[in-house]
Amino acid sequence: MLEKLTKREKDVYELIKKGLNCKKISEKFGISICTTLKHKTNIFHKLNIHNELQLKCYLLPEKNLKKK
């Protein structure tokens, strides 16, 4: 499903996976927090995620695969 994301959304997604919050992501890319939140909203929409908990659950299988 990640193929639905734009390059920037994938970049934001990767930083969310690493545990960065919107403020840190904004600082890293030199963009406003509003822009970061918009990318995050787009990610949620494209991945059919409705809240932070669902996002964490979505990330879990991917993290578990890397441990093996």
Rosetta constraint file for C-alpha pairs under 8 A:
AtomPair CA 1 CA 5 HARMONIC 7.97 0.50
AtomPair CA 1 CA 46 HARMONIC 7.98 0.50
AtomPair CA 1 CA 47 HARMONIC 6.55 0.50
AtomPair CA 2 CA 10 HARMONIC 7.38 0.50
AtomPair CA 2 CA 47 HARMONIC 7.55 0.50
AtomPair CA 4 CA 46 HARMONIC 6.62 0.50
AtomPair CA 5 CA 9 HARMONIC 5.58 0.50
AtomPair CA 5 CA 10 HARMONIC 5.92 0.50
AtomPair CA 5 CA 43 HARMONIC 6.81 0.50
AtomPair CA 5 CA 46 HARMONIC 7.13 0.50
AtomPair CA 6 CA 10 HARMONIC 6.16 0.50
AtomPair CA 7 CA 11 HARMONIC 6.28 0.50
AtomPair CA 8 CA 12 HARMONIC 6.19 0.50
AtomPair CA 8 CA 39 HARMONIC 7.67 0.50
AtomPair CA 9 CA 13 HARMONIC 5.96 0.50
AtomPair CA 9 CA 39 HARMONIC 5.64 0.50
AtomPair CA 9 CA 40 HARMONIC 7.28 0.50
AtomPair CA 9 CA 42 HARMONIC 7.61 0.50
AtomPair CA 9 CA 43 HARMONIC 6.46 0.50
AtomPair CA 10 CA 14 HARMONIC 6.13 0.50
AtomPair CA 11 CA 15 HARMONIC 6.50 0.50
AtomPair CA 12 CA 16 HARMONIC 6.17 0.50
AtomPair CA 12 CA 25 HARMONIC 6.97 0.50
AtomPair CA 12 CA 36 HARMONIC 7.61 0.50
AtomPair CA 12 CA 39 HARMONIC 7.17 0.50
AtomPair CA 12 CA 40 HARMONIC 7.28 0.50
AtomPair CA 13 CA 17 HARMONIC 6.19 0.50
AtomPair CA 13 CA 40 HARMONIC 7.63 0.50
AtomPair CA 13 CA 43 HARMONIC 7.44 0.50
AtomPair CA 14 CA 18 HARMONIC 6.43 0.50
AtomPair CA 15 CA 19 HARMONIC 6.47 0.50
AtomPair CA 15 CA 20 HARMONIC 5.63 0.50
AtomPair CA 15 CA 25 HARMONIC 6.83 0.50
AtomPair CA 16 CA 20 HARMONIC 5.22 0.50
AtomPair CA 16 CA 21 HARMONIC 6.71 0.50
AtomPair CA 17 CA 59 HARMONIC 6.88 0.50
AtomPair CA 20 CA 24 HARMONIC 5.90 0.50
AtomPair CA 20 CA 25 HARMONIC 6.30 0.50
AtomPair CA 21 CA 25 HARMONIC 6.23 0.50
AtomPair CA 22 CA 26 HARMONIC 5.97 0.50
AtomPair CA 22 CA 33 HARMONIC 6.25 0.50
AtomPair CA 22 CA 36 HARMONIC 6.15 0.50
AtomPair CA 22 CA 37 HARMONIC 6.79 0.50
AtomPair CA 23 CA 27 HARMONIC 6.27 0.50
AtomPair CA 23 CA 33 HARMONIC 6.01 0.50
AtomPair CA 24 CA 28 HARMONIC 6.14 0.50
AtomPair CA 25 CA 29 HARMONIC 6.32 0.50
AtomPair CA 25 CA 36 HARMONIC 7.04 0.50
AtomPair CA 26 CA 30 HARMONIC 5.67 0.50
AtomPair CA 26 CA 31 HARMONIC 4.96 0.50
AtomPair CA 26 CA 32 HARMONIC 5.66 0.50
AtomPair CA 26 CA 33 HARMONIC 5.47 0.50
AtomPair CA 26 CA 35 HARMONIC 7.88 0.50
AtomPair CA 26 CA 36 HARMONIC 5.96 0.50
AtomPair CA 27 CA 31 HARMONIC 6.64 0.50
AtomPair CA 27 CA 32 HARMONIC 7.91 0.50
AtomPair CA 31 CA 35 HARMONIC 6.42 0.50
AtomPair CA 31 CA 36 HARMONIC 7.04 0.50
AtomPair CA 32 CA 36 HARMONIC 6.44 0.50
AtomPair CA 33 CA 37 HARMONIC 6.06 0.50
AtomPair CA 34 CA 38 HARMONIC 6.16 0.50
AtomPair CA 35 CA 39 HARMONIC 6.32 0.50
AtomPair CA 36 CA 40 HARMONIC 6.20 0.50
AtomPair CA 37 CA 41 HARMONIC 6.04 0.50
AtomPair CA 38 CA 42 HARMONIC 6.16 0.50
AtomPair CA 39 CA 43 HARMONIC 6.19 0.50
AtomPair CA 40 CA 44 HARMONIC 6.22 0.50
AtomPair CA 41 CA 45 HARMONIC 6.17 0.50
AtomPair CA 42 CA 46 HARMONIC 6.05 0.50
AtomPair CA 43 CA 47 HARMONIC 6.00 0.50
AtomPair CA 43 CA 49 HARMONIC 7.91 0.50
AtomPair CA 44 CA 48 HARMONIC 5.75 0.50
AtomPair CA 44 CA 49 HARMONIC 4.54 0.50
AtomPair CA 44 CA 50 HARMONIC 6.22 0.50
AtomPair CA 44 CA 51 HARMONIC 7.69 0.50
AtomPair CA 44 CA 55 HARMONIC 7.74 0.50
AtomPair CA 45 CA 49 HARMONIC 6.18 0.50
AtomPair CA 45 CA 50 HARMONIC 7.51 0.50
AtomPair CA 49 CA 54 HARMONIC 5.89 0.50
AtomPair CA 49 CA 55 HARMONIC 6.27 0.50
AtomPair CA 50 CA 54 HARMONIC 6.61 0.50
AtomPair CA 50 CA 55 HARMONIC 7.92 0.50
AtomPair CA 51 CA 55 HARMONIC 6.50 0.50
AtomPair CA 52 CA 56 HARMONIC 6.30 0.50
AtomPair CA 53 CA 57 HARMONIC 6.28 0.50
AtomPair CA 54 CA 58 HARMONIC 6.02 0.50
AtomPair CA 55 CA 59 HARMONIC 6.25 0.50
AtomPair CA 56 CA 60 HARMONIC 6.28 0.50
AtomPair CA 57 CA 61 HARMONIC 7.58 0.50
AtomPair CA 58 CA 62 HARMONIC 7.79 0.50
AtomPair CA 59 CA 63 HARMONIC 6.38 0.50
AtomPair CA 60 CA 64 HARMONIC 6.14 0.50
AtomPair CA 61 CA 65 HARMONIC 6.22 0.50
AtomPair CA 62 CA 66 HARMONIC 6.65 0.50
AtomPair CA 63 CA 67 HARMONIC 6.77 0.50
AtomPair CA 64 CA 68 HARMONIC 7.05 0.50
